[in-house]
Amino acid sequence: MSIHLFSTPVQCTHCGTVVDDPTADRCPTCSSLLRERRTPSRLAGVERRYGGLRFLLGFLRFLGVISLLIGVLIFAFGVGDERMSTTEAVLTLVGGLLAAVVILAFAAFVEVILDMEENTRSAFRVQQLVLDLLQQQGKTDTADRTG
């Protein structure tokens, strides 16, 4: 496992231990393999915002899948039907596919924007923690010099 510049703690999936060491490949408690270095927002101390927008993203994804399924179903039932030509059935399939791609791409774009906002807040939090740590070290250094 590589060392990260701003390592985040990782939670063991087996025992729940939070491991802060960026070089650790295994959990110190249960020795199970640590899978990833990403951390849930609750461990990083960053709350998840915009719950309503995240709900709408799930609904958009649902609509994207439904539009694709409707396009496929219309194509499947329209190919052999006398009321619909093969060209119309293919255009319906392409339209359903295109609508699904546009809806899913928009949902992914909004999700990227939400992730950028969350990452910006977490980076700011890390900067504040580093500044607080440097200020505490500066106070202990001046207290050691005077004492």
N, C-alpha and C positions, 0 to 999 in steps of 0.2 A: 504494500500500500504506500502511496506516495505522500510526502509531506505537503500540506497545503499552506498557502500564505496566511490566510485567515481561517484556520481550521475551526470547524464547528464540532460540538460534541455529537456523538452518535449513540443511539440507544440500542442495546442488545435486544434482538427480537425474541430470545429465549427467556432470559431472566429479568429484563427490564433495566439493567444497570446502565447508567450513563457513563460513557468512556470519553474523557477529555483529551487523552493522549493521541496526537495525530499520527504517530508511528505505529500504534497498536493494530495488529491484524486480528487478534482474538480477544474475547472478553476476559478480563482478569478474574471474574467471579466464576463463570461456568465454562470457560475455554471454548465457547462456540465461535465460529467465524463471523466477524463483523462484515456486513454486506456492503454498506455504502457510507459515505461521509455526509450526506445530506441529513438534515435534522428536522424534525417536525417543528412547526412554528412555536409550539408551546415550550419546547426546550430552548429555543433561541430567545425566548422572551418577547417575540413579536406576535401580536394578536392578529388574527385574520379579520380583515375588514371587508365591507361590501358584500355581506351575506346575500342580500337580495339580488345583486348582480351575478353572483356565483350561481344562484338558483336559476336565473334567466339563462345563463350559459348552459346549464344542464338541459333546460327546456329547448334551447336552440339546437343542441346536439340531437336531442330526441326528434325535433322537426326535420333535421337533415337526414336522419336515418329513415324516418317515415316517408319523406319525399322520394328517397331512393327506392324504397320498397314499393311505393305506389307506381313509380315509373316502371319498375321491373314487372309488377303484376299486370299493369295495363299492356305492356309489351307482350307478356306471355299469353294473355287471353285475347289479345288483339291480332296476333299473327295469323291465326287460322279463321278469324271471324270475317264474314262477308261484308259487314258494315264498315270495316276499317282496312285500309290498304296496308301493305307491308311498309311502305314509305312513312305513312302516318304512325305506325307502331314503332318504327325505328326512331323517328323524330320524338315521340313520346318518351322513349327510353333515354335518348340523349338529353332531352329537356329535364327529366327527373334526375339524371346523373349530374347535369350542370347545376341544377338548383341545390342538390345535396352538397356539391363541392363548394359552392358560394356560401351557403349557410355554415358549413363546418369550418371554412377558412375564416369567416368573420368571427365565429366563436373562438377559434384559436388565436386570432389577432387580439381580441379583447382579453383573453387569458394571458397572453404575453404582456400586455399593458398592466394587468393586475399584478403579475409576477414581478415586473420591473418596479412597480410602486412598493411592493413588499420587500424586495431586495434593497431598495434605496433606504427604506426605514431601518432594515437590519444593519446595513453598512453604517448608517449614522449612529445606531446604537453601539456598534463595535468601536467607532471612533470616540464616542463619549466615554466608553469604558476604558479605552487606552488613555485618554486625557485624564480621567479620574485617577488611574493607576500612576501615571507620571506625576500628577500633583501630589499624591500621597507619598511617593518616593522622594519628591523634592522636599516635602515637609520633614520626613524622617532624616534626610541628609543634613538639612539645616539644624535640626534638633541634635544630631550627633556632633556637629561642629561646635555648637554652643555649649553642649553638655559635657 
